[in-house]
Amino acid sequence: MTMFHFFNCAILTFGPHAVYYSATPLSEYDTLGTSVKAALVYLGTALVKLVCLATFLQVSENDGFDPYQELLKALIGFIDVAGLFFALTQLTHRNISQNHKFQAVGLGWAFADSVLHRLAPLWVGARGLEFTWDYILQGLEANANLVLSISLAALGSLIWLRKNKPKTLIPIIYACAGIVATMPSITSYLRRGLEWHFPKVVGFELFTSLVMAFISWQLFSACQRPSA
Amino acid sequence: MATSKKSSELLESMYSVIALLFILVACVELCDAAAAVDVYRLIQYDMSGSPFGSRFAALNHHAASSRFPPGADLSRTVLIIPLRELNITFVREYITQKKPLGGLLFLLPEVLSFKHGGNKQVPEKEKMKKLLAELERLLVHSNIPYPVYFAFENDEIDTVLADIKKNDAMGQPATATTGGYKLVIPTAEPKKVASPTITNIQGWLSGLKADGDANQLPTIAIVASYDTFGAAPALSVGSDSNGSGIVALLEIARLFSLLYSNPKTRGRYNLLFGLTSGGPYNYNGTQKWLRSFDQRLRESIDYAICLNSIGSWDNELWIHVSKPPENAYIKQIFEGFSNVAEELDLKVGLKHKKINISNPRVAWEHEQFSRLRVTAATLSELSVAPELFEGTGGLFDGRQYVNETAIIRGVKLIAESLARHIYGHQGKNVQLFADESSLAVNPAYIRSWLDLLSQTPRVAPFLSKNDPFVMALKKELADHADEVNVQHENLEGIFTFYDSTSARLNIHQVASVTFDLLLLLVLGSYLIVLFCFLVITTRGVDELISLFRRPPSRKVKTA
């Protein structure tokens, strides 16, 4: 519904990323380079995923939930995790504390995801005369995605970058990382298999992202105590 | 120097890519309407300089139903009125008192559509026919300064209309600030149709000339006008007026061509078949066609039978004449028809209407013949002469209002009467075109042509010279007649027509501006809260407070 609506949905989708960057100490330590590099890694990962999906996946006629196809998609989704691993460990960052590194990487990752997946539909659709709730829901989904990406980056940095972890927490860390990594498959199952409506799915995503963020924050601070 | 040249080239290519991207981005405008419907515009024409019909085509206004709150300003609103809720007095009041309105959209029941309606029966036929006739009469003779469109009801439009009625009932007519539905028809300004042509098609079937007979054989003419005129020119199929006449003419041509193909059964009369155009406009085409005749040919015409609406009668047909009934020729024709009618168990009546030469109005086609001193009569189911632009194929004149059996009986009547006159069987009870004979009237032929005609709108200004339908009529007549001629003329100057007869309507569901303002407020506060939350959790409350405190002034330091 005209440029005004487009502007509203755009700030809902991309505003939190900018706010996160400026509000937290990330802006003080000038970690923009890290975020940009993480965004480029996301782009590369997305291309690789596209090629794999095109090669291995069959297009089904009905929009139902096919377990075999979904399993394949989940496996390809782990390429995401590999990309994140690459961004966290292999890229040579300047000397930033681990605390800030994972935040910067997660932020860049989420921003690239939002831009690639949501900017085009927003530009094409939200500017028309027709009004739908879809774009506002998409913006909320982008917010949930931001939180999830940061939690995944946190758990990832715990797994790969921190050497001394309390033994008891390791399985929990891996379990949480697994859940967050398979979130896309879970949401697609909800949408196709259980046939939830879009608002319900977005609500579920927001809820789980907050829960996972809380858990990973607790885990991170728990792991931080021995070295502190 | 080389490097700067290279970099400038690179920059230029970059600019072209960026420009292309911008163009691509600006051009992507997908159809995102809640519903898209085919709509048909009210006719727009000038008669002797006076404007009639709907004078605009483009539409971009909010929609309202007939239950709008009284006293609301409707100058930027389109009223959607389905036919079953139509209140003619209300519409008449709006039009005659020239009240401001953004537009009118009439919804016709789907059964009347020749594309989707099929052959389903129309409920309450007579009532609908009367209502549509009245509406058409009102719209065609008024000058309406806003767009008027017709559309057929379907599920999408019904849901939209129900929604609009609900909104109106709550007292919230749609405007820019309260949301609702917007109707958009993006068409250009309607333009005049340049030099509209009317095409007359004539077929000639030669009679048997005996050796040594120097005189011209007498001719009998059978004429029907094939074009229509209605409130919505894209919907004017005129199945009864005059599709029935055309079908009857073609069938009679077919039967007589069978008879005339064998020299032993060829009659001593020539037969002239005429499919004329320009019927609604005082039979302008017929006049021009007759004027183009050779004087000898005109004098050789014994009589002419014009066919006008013979598709929906039960038991009575009328023969309309302009010469007094005492005239010998008229008596002969009428007696011939009555005798055959008696045998076929139907009635034929005679109606006499004098011609007024000073009055330009020509209500029947035979009047054009009579003005040139040719004996003629019109066979029709109508007992009264129609007014200007009435009975010329309007909104209700579709396939459902025509009866094939009526046309078949009419063809039998005319064919037998003609045959008795040609072969001199007056008074004898001989049936040439009996059922089950090789000369029987073919119902399948009649049905297939009637179906075709009921799907072809035929308003003359919108039929080009080489219109495929006109070519089809010519080809069909050429199959039956010895010689076919096509005559192109210009429609007489007092009529001017405008194009843009159909369009596509997009119905958008829009949200109000206040909604977006509220949304902006909510989002702004959400982002501010998020900012404060993050600052507090990562840097501490002091940082947040320090953001709002001014930095300590230099004076303190130096002091």
HADDOCK unambig.tbl for C-alpha pairs under 7 A between the chains (distance, minus, plus):
assign (segid A and resid 1 and name CA) (segid B and resid 510 and name CA) 6.78 0.50 0.50
assign (segid A and resid 5 and name CA) (segid B and resid 516 and name CA) 6.26 0.50 0.50
assign (segid A and resid 8 and name CA) (segid B and resid 520 and name CA) 5.97 0.50 0.50
assign (segid A and resid 12 and name CA) (segid B and resid 523 and name CA) 6.60 0.50 0.50
assign (segid A and resid 16 and name CA) (segid B and resid 527 and name CA) 6.70 0.50 0.50
assign (segid A and resid 19 and name CA) (segid B and resid 531 and name CA) 5.84 0.50 0.50
assign (segid A and resid 20 and name CA) (segid B and resid 531 and name CA) 6.98 0.50 0.50
assign (segid A and resid 23 and name CA) (segid B and resid 531 and name CA) 5.63 0.50 0.50
assign (segid A and resid 23 and name CA) (segid B and resid 534 and name CA) 5.77 0.50 0.50
assign (segid A and resid 23 and name CA) (segid B and resid 535 and name CA) 5.13 0.50 0.50
assign (segid A and resid 24 and name CA) (segid B and resid 534 and name CA) 6.10 0.50 0.50
assign (segid A and resid 24 and name CA) (segid B and resid 535 and name CA) 5.80 0.50 0.50
assign (segid A and resid 24 and name CA) (segid B and resid 538 and name CA) 5.90 0.50 0.50
assign (segid A and resid 24 and name CA) (segid B and resid 539 and name CA) 6.98 0.50 0.50
assign (segid A and resid 124 and name CA) (segid B and resid 28 and name CA) 6.70 0.50 0.50
assign (segid A and resid 124 and name CA) (segid B and resid 29 and name CA) 6.86 0.50 0.50
assign (segid A and resid 129 and name CA) (segid B and resid 508 and name CA) 6.32 0.50 0.50
assign (segid A and resid 129 and name CA) (segid B and resid 510 and name CA) 6.18 0.50 0.50
assign (segid A and resid 130 and name CA) (segid B and resid 32 and name CA) 6.21 0.50 0.50
assign (segid A and resid 130 and name CA) (segid B and resid 33 and name CA) 6.01 0.50 0.50
assign (segid A and resid 130 and name CA) (segid B and resid 508 and name CA) 5.10 0.50 0.50
assign (segid A and resid 130 and name CA) (segid B and resid 509 and name CA) 5.21 0.50 0.50
assign (segid A and resid 130 and name CA) (segid B and resid 510 and name CA) 5.45 0.50 0.50
assign (segid A and resid 131 and name CA) (segid B and resid 509 and name CA) 5.89 0.50 0.50
assign (segid A and resid 131 and name CA) (segid B and resid 510 and name CA) 5.19 0.50 0.50
assign (segid A and resid 131 and name CA) (segid B and resid 511 and name CA) 5.95 0.50 0.50
